[in-house]
Amino acid sequence: MRPYLLQGHERPITVVQFNYDGDLLFTASKDLVPSMWRSEDGQRIGTFNGHKGAIWDLDCNRFSTRLLTASADATCKLWVLETGECLHTFVHRGPVRGVSWADGAKMFATISDPFVEHNAKIMIFDCPEDGNYSEAPRLEIDIPKVGNKRVNPTNIQWTAFNEALLVSFDSGVIKLYDPTNGELIDEIVAHEKKINRLRFNRDKTLFITSSADFTSRLYDAVDLKQLKEYKTDRPVNDAVISEHKDHILLGGGQEAMSVTTTSGKVGKFETRFFHLVYEEEFGCVKGHFGPINALDINPNGRNYASGAEDGYVRLHFFDKSYLDMKDPVPEADETDGEEEKTAAE
């Protein structure tokens, strides 16, 4: 496997994302400056300057014209990709933890952490292409305390056709909200500990969760039923579903606070490959010197990106042997064998 080391950030990586077509890669970290790279050679195209806090999340629209970034400075900014110009700043009451474009890119949703007397919030903003932005959100959903404990959301995603908002929490719970009136539609306990990341496949029929409870789980996006579980021996910070193979990529490692006293080998900072159906680990890719915080696989299936606590982004290009590899289908092999035996008799 051929890796490119992308050295554009000075602090731990928080998110990596390919655009819809797979020719661009977006990265963000705690160093305030999101970056855009060419995915075919790892060359940095430009940066987006203006935030005053760590970048926790970002999202590029379908046609790669506009970018949203969510920051700890309590703002979400809208950028023009071609020029790097900031079109608008959407102010929140607390650090913005996540952001997601709705299908059609005419509105987007954010989640913000609780701050001082304010609870955590889900906000939906209109974002017309004519630039007529409103300071007030279209909808604001308050996330109340549970007892005396504040609730911290970790990720937000739109389901297919913008029918609902899927939000994960540090308690291991996933909630489904109605984006028209803010009502809670459904709620499941997905993990025993914090959900670090939640990601859909491209057609939004499946989503995968990554948790501090050492597992990653695959869910049906329609009925929220668990389909598969991928067990590891370390916290899982991110996981992605391959669009071209029945494979899952998992990234994580030992807790960041303990990294300075641990070697890379002991800390287990690899990207791990699991079979989507059989839940078996069949390979791993090493290289980072800290926990892997973010992963994404190119929609064309030819490479993937990983970002870690060490501040580096690694762009890995798959070998031809992996691209040509056929996944075994035991049931088909057994059937073929029985047919051959019958024919011989």
Backbone hydrogen bonds, N-H to C=O, Kabsch-Sander energy under -0.5 kcal/mol:
donor,donor_aa,acceptor,acceptor_aa,energy
2,R,317,F,-1.8
4,Y,315,L,-2.5
6,L,4,Y,-0.7
6,L,313,V,-3.5
7,Q,5,L,-0.8
8,G,6,L,-0.9
9,H,311,G,-0.5
13,I,308,A,-2.4
14,T,28,A,-2.6
15,V,28,A,-1.5
17,Q,26,F,-2.7
19,N,24,L,-1.9
22,G,19,N,-0.7
25,L,37,W,-2.3
26,F,17,Q,-3.3
27,T,35,S,-2.3
28,A,15,V,-2.1
30,K,12,P,-1.6
32,L,29,S,-0.7
35,S,27,T,-2.7
36,M,46,G,-2.6
37,W,25,L,-2.9
38,R,43,Q,-3.0
39,S,23,D,-1.8
39,S,37,W,-0.6
41,D,38,R,-0.7
42,G,38,R,-2.2
45,I,36,M,-2.8
46,G,36,M,-1.5
48,F,34,P,-2.0
49,N,47,T,-0.6
51,H,32,L,-0.5
55,I,29,S,-2.2
56,W,54,A,-0.6
56,W,70,A,-2.1
57,D,70,A,-1.4
59,D,68,L,-2.2
61,N,66,R,-2.2
64,S,61,N,-1.5
67,L,79,W,-1.9
68,L,59,D,-2.6
69,T,77,K,-2.0
70,A,57,D,-3.0
71,S,75,T,-2.0
72,A,54,A,-2.9
74,A,71,S,-1.0
76,C,90,F,-2.1
77,K,69,T,-2.0
78,L,88,H,-2.6
79,W,67,L,-2.9
80,V,85,E,-2.5
81,L,65,T,-2.2
81,L,79,W,-0.6
84,G,80,V,-2.6
87,L,78,L,-2.7
87,L,85,E,-0.7
88,H,78,L,-1.1
90,F,76,C,-3.4
91,V,89,T,-0.7
92,H,74,A,-3.0
96,V,71,S,-2.7
97,R,95,P,-0.7
97,R,111,I,-2.1
98,G,111,I,-1.5
100,S,109,A,-2.1
102,A,107,M,-2.4
105,A,102,A,-2.4
108,F,125,F,-2.1
109,A,100,S,-2.5
110,T,123,M,-2.6
111,I,98,G,-1.9
112,S,121,K,-2.3
113,D,95,P,-3.0
115,F,118,H,-1.7
118,H,115,F,-2.7
120,A,143,I,-0.7
121,K,112,S,-1.4
122,I,141,I,-2.3
123,M,110,T,-2.3
124,I,139,L,-2.5
125,F,108,F,-2.7
127,C,106,K,-3.3
131,G,128,P,-1.3
133,Y,131,G,-1.8
138,R,124,I,-2.5
139,L,124,I,-1.4
141,I,122,I,-3.4
142,D,140,E,-0.6
143,I,120,A,-2.6
146,V,149,K,-2.7
147,G,145,K,-0.7
149,K,146,V,-1.7
154,T,168,S,-2.9
155,N,168,S,-1.0
157,Q,166,L,-2.0
159,T,164,A,-2.5
162,N,159,T,-1.6
163,E,160,A,-1.5
165,L,177,Y,-2.4
166,L,157,Q,-3.4
167,V,165,L,-0.6
167,V,175,K,-2.8
168,S,155,N,-1.7
169,F,173,V,-1.8
170,D,152,N,-2.2
172,G,169,F,-1.6
174,I,188,I,-2.6
175,K,167,V,-2.9
176,L,186,D,-2.7
177,Y,165,L,-2.6
177,Y,175,K,-0.5
178,D,183,E,-2.8
182,G,178,D,-2.3
185,I,176,L,-3.4
185,I,183,E,-0.5
186,D,176,L,-1.2
188,I,174,I,-2.5
190,A,172,G,-1.7
190,A,188,I,-0.9
191,H,172,G,-2.0
195,I,169,F,-1.4
196,N,194,K,-0.7
196,N,210,S,-2.4
197,R,210,S,-1.2
199,R,208,I,-2.4
201,N,206,L,-2.0
204,K,201,N,-1.2
207,F,219,Y,-1.9
208,I,199,R,-3.0
209,T,217,R,-2.4
210,S,197,R,-2.2
211,S,215,T,-1.7
212,A,194,K,-2.3
214,F,211,S,-0.9
216,S,230,Y,-1.8
217,R,209,T,-1.0
218,L,228,K,-2.2
219,Y,207,F,-3.0
220,D,225,K,-2.6
221,A,205,T,-2.5
224,L,220,D,-1.5
227,L,218,L,-3.6
228,K,218,L,-1.3
230,Y,216,S,-3.4
231,K,229,E,-0.6
232,T,214,F,-2.5
236,V,211,S,-2.5
237,N,235,P,-0.6
237,N,251,G,-2.2
238,D,251,G,-1.8
240,V,249,L,-2.0
242,S,247,H,-2.3
247,H,245,K,-2.2
248,I,274,F,-2.8
249,L,240,V,-2.3
250,L,272,R,-2.8
251,G,238,D,-2.7
252,G,270,E,-0.5
253,G,235,P,-1.8
254,Q,267,G,-1.5
258,S,255,E,-1.7
259,V,256,A,-1.4
261,T,258,S,-1.1
262,T,259,V,-2.1
267,G,263,S,-2.5
268,K,264,G,-0.9
269,F,264,G,-1.0
270,E,268,K,-0.7
271,T,285,V,-2.5
272,R,250,L,-3.0
272,R,270,E,-0.6
273,F,283,G,-3.0
274,F,248,I,-2.8
274,F,272,R,-0.5
275,H,280,E,-2.5
276,L,246,D,-2.9
279,E,275,H,-1.6
282,F,273,F,-2.4
283,G,273,F,-1.0
285,V,271,T,-2.3
288,H,269,F,-0.7
292,I,252,G,-2.5
293,N,291,P,-0.6
293,N,307,G,-1.8
294,A,307,G,-2.1
296,D,305,A,-1.8
298,N,303,N,-2.7
301,G,298,N,-2.5
304,Y,316,H,-2.2
305,A,296,D,-3.0
306,S,314,R,-2.1
307,G,294,A,-2.6
308,A,312,Y,-1.6
309,E,291,P,-2.3
311,G,308,A,-1.7
313,V,6,L,-1.7
314,R,306,S,-2.9
315,L,4,Y,-3.1
315,L,313,V,-0.5
316,H,304,Y,-3.0
316,H,314,R,-0.7
317,F,2,R,-2.9
318,F,302,R,-2.3
318,F,316,H,-0.5
322,Y,319,D,-0.5
323,L,319,D,-2.1
324,D,320,K,-2.4
325,M,322,Y,-0.7
332,A,329,V,-0.5
333,D,329,V,-2.0
334,E,330,P,-2.5
335,T,331,E,-2.1
336,D,332,A,-2.5
337,G,333,D,-2.0
338,E,334,E,-2.0
339,E,335,T,-2.2
340,E,336,D,-2.3
341,K,337,G,-2.2
342,T,338,E,-2.4
343,A,339,E,-2.4
344,A,340,E,-2.1
345,E,341,K,-1.8
